[in-house]
Amino acid sequence: MEEKQLYEGKAKKVFATANPDEYRVYFKDDATAFDGTKRGTIINKGIINNKVSAFFFNLLAEHGIPHHFVKLISDREMIVKTLKILQVEVVVRNVAAGSLAKRIGWEEGTKMPMPVLELYYKNDELHDPLINEYHIQAMGLATPEQLSEIKAYALKINDILSAYLKTKNVELIDFKLEFGVHKGQVILGDEISPDTCRLWDSETKQKLDKDRFRRDLGNVEDAYREVLKRLTGEVM
Ligand code: UDP
């Protein structure tokens, strides 16, 4: 029996399961950028993002980060814990790129002297605006305790992922995380993939992420496949 679809986003669909504590997530090949104004397909992206996310969630669990991932059930599907997603997106940056390079006028590729953490209001209609902790408190998007947990997890995740990726000759430039509440606990949700991270080859600085799609750089599929190969050894 096909379970009820609860949600369809730009890159994923979420379904109920027979277990009230779990959802099934299906990863699509659909790609969007610039607030959904640019649309396309990245062939096999859904498979790669499913596998790469599973890999990163397992890595983070080894370092004590609680997350929603339970298990892979097919090339494009994973089982996750049910979450009430907090309407805050957390971005951590090690190198200036994208919107930050523009906002502060630093050339893309400039190393920040320390990791920079940013908070965004997860709201499509408002185009996910940058907000600060006062906004979050005033809007009731998260409690002060939840916010301090989220920030500590995000910075720890940055340390874990940066160190690991370095061993694979990949530099973690920046990434976006989403957290949610499961049985009263704040845990990491969503995905961690070339859609949500900037990943550059450490030596050549070649982009191995969604910027290849956003900026029409070509070889988009190759870049996604390369990330999967460097992480898991799997050749697709
Ligand atoms: N990001 C994301 N979803 C968003 C916005 C950003 O996953 O809706 C990721 C993006 O891939 C990058 C980081 O967050 O790794 C910082 O993105 P930035 O603010 O530079 O915005 P962009 O240049 O992607 O518009």
Residues whose N, C-alpha, C, O or C-beta is under 5 A from the ligand:
A	BS01	UDP	V91 A97 G98 S99 L100 D174 F175 K176 D195 T196 C197 R198
